[in-house]
Amino acid sequence: MSFKNLQPKFYQATKILLSKTRSQILLISCGSLILPALLAPLAPISIKQLLFTNSISAVAQAQQSSTVNSTKTILKIGVLAKRGPEKVLSQWQPLAEYLSKNIPEYSFQIVPLNFEEIYQETEAKSIDFIIANSGMYVDFEAEYGANRIATLKNLRLGKPYTSFGGVILVRADRQDINTLKDLKGKTFMAVNQTSLGGWQMAWGVLKQQGIKPEKHFKELSFGDTHDAVVEAVLEGKVDAGTVRTDTLERMAAEGKIKLEDFRIINQQQDPSGQFPFVHSTPLYPEWPFAVAKGVPIEISEKVSAALLSMPKDSPAAIAAKSEGWTIPLNYRPVHELFLDLQIGPYEELGVITVSQLLRRFWYIPTLTFIGLVGTILYFQQRTLAQRQKSEAALAELNISLEESNKSLEVKAEEQRQEKEKLEEAIYTLLDEVSDATDGDLTVRANLDSLELSTVADLFNAIISSLQEIAIEAKQSSGQVGSSLKQSEVEILALAEQAIVEAQETRNTLISVEQMSQSIQVVAKNANRAEQIANDTYITAVESSSNMDLTVNSILNLRTTVKETANKMKRLGESSLQISQIVSFIEEIALKTNVLAINASAEADRAGEYGQGFIIIAEQVGTLAKQSTSAIQQIANIATTIQHETQEVSNVMESGNTEVVESARLVKASKESLNKVLEKSQAINQLMESISKATISQANTSQDVSNLMQKIASLSENTSESSKKVAQSIVATAEVAQKLESTVAQFKVAE
């Protein structure tokens, strides 16, 4: 099925009007010359064909009856392979075995067929029964006389369902597609042009939303099977697709997909709340089991009875994932969908053809010419009968009355002259109307001849009707041509003006883009200057912080130096105390030494008894000497400490003075740095303001550029639309000219 290119409404209406007018003219003017030659041989041929067809049918039935009595007859069940032939055989072969068992005189065979093959086999009458979608059944019913005898009870989630719908799906991660209108400009895959759940249902809801697939889709393709469509959407080969309901659930149950990988567009809710599957379209009756035309009714009755009595737990029902079959449902909703889409039996609805006019109004030209020919034959037969009667009477009179021969010869001569006169009148009539075959509608038959006045009057009435139609067609074609020429000039002028405006808009767009680029450069420089000023301000702030730390360190150092000076002063005082203690110890050592000398002298006086005391006195003297030596060393160290402490104290006082001066200088530097920091902050704020203003100007210029681009695009689209309208007008004008030239062949009264 190919999509037809749609023309503008006025062009389509004009074309239909002209085609109807031309069909009427050609039908009336040419029918009188063609129909008698066609109808004469058709009638006997139709009778022969009917007799031949009935004979063949009778022989075929007799042969079939003979075959049934001798061997089993094979009855083929054509099944639509919507998911491939392997799935068909595994799903429906048990049904063939069930029917063969319950109707033992026949053997049933499953024939998997794709979308094209099932139409071919049905047309060729190669299959006896059909299991296909409801849309195909409507086609087969109208085209090939198929008839439904049962409807499938589809089993899902433990319950039977006798209706199904279509699903429009995208990948779950496609956040850009949320509604049907988001499908515009996207790639879309369906199963097949003749798939009801895999395309036609989705097409119906798309049309309701004003979406024309052939116009609004970037690409429309067909995958031939439902599984192929689902896999194409999952792999990202297409943006969206459509399949029948329960396809996703079945594939998920088989482990082929995950339901969470998909998202449903235009999801519907069943008003009854009993339909469990996600769907994007209204629900339609499930697949029917149909019998092909020509299958004997007794076979259809047996098959229907077997289907309706199938147990829901039979292998055939389980394999088909159903609870068997129910009585055939009403498929009127499918007819209404096809009528809305103008497909299937309604594809040519509203199109009037010459053949349809001939089939509907064939009796008008037929009766006209039958009357004309019958009138001529009547006069010829009457003349011939009169002649034969006269000749017979003349022969009888010649035998009995020879003397009346002359009078009879005169009468015969008169009859001959009458015949010649009639023949001459017929030839004259034919000569008078012969110009009508060349398109001269002004000719009129002479009514002077009494014999042919009725025929001439009938002919004149026909020619008058043709003349009125031709005059009306010529006037209409002239008006249409004049109007189209004027519209063509206006549309062409509009197209040229749109082209000039588009060029001017494009030039303005170039200037705006250049200005936008310049502003972008300024914005980048301003942004860079802002960054530099900001970095300078940050550096100044960091320097101020470091300066504060330095001042604090100097103040801490001043405190430390002051404390150190105080400690050194106390150390000097401690050294003086040490010197005093050393002097005291030195005095004690001196007295100890004197005491040892005195003890030694007393020991000498004591003699032998004072020897031990002498030794002690010597040891005390030795200890006194050692103490004197140590005290001297301590005194030297204390003196050295006093001198060094005094020097350190002097240095610390000098350092303290320098620290105070450094602190003063650092404070002065900090005050200067604070002023620099204030200036840097002001510069930073100023550069930030300049940068924001420049960026705002850049954004504004970009918006202006985008707006100019849209204006330029709209101007170009307007120009293209004007060109297309002009082309359509030119095409319409050509059709009007052809009609005018055709009508011009007829000569009518001025």
PECORQUI-V541426 format. One record per run of one state. SS is the DSSP state (hx for helix, st for strand, lp for the rest). FROM is the first residue (numbers start at 0). LEN is the number of residues. If there is no record, write none. Layout:
{{SS	FROM	LEN} {SS	FROM	LEN}}
This chain:
{{lp	0	8} {hx	8	62} {lp	70	2} {st	72	8} {lp	80	4} {hx	84	18} {lp	102	3} {st	105	8} {lp	113	1} {hx	114	9} {lp	123	5} {st	128	4} {lp	132	1} {hx	133	11} {lp	144	2} {st	146	10} {lp	156	2} {st	158	3} {lp	161	1} {st	162	2} {lp	164	1} {st	165	6} {lp	171	8} {hx	179	4} {lp	183	3} {st	186	4} {lp	190	5} {hx	195	13} {lp	208	4} {hx	212	4} {lp	216	2} {st	218	4} {lp	222	3} {hx	225	9} {lp	234	5} {st	239	5} {lp	244	2} {hx	246	7} {lp	253	5} {hx	258	3} {st	261	4} {lp	265	18} {st	283	2} {lp	285	2} {st	287	4} {lp	291	5} {hx	296	12} {lp	308	6} {hx	314	5} {lp	319	2} {st	321	5} {lp	326	5} {hx	331	10} {lp	341	2} {hx	343	3} {lp	346	7} {hx	353	47} {lp	400	1} {hx	401	37} {lp	438	1} {st	439	1} {lp	440	12} {hx	452	292} {lp	744	2} {st	746	1} {lp	747	3}}
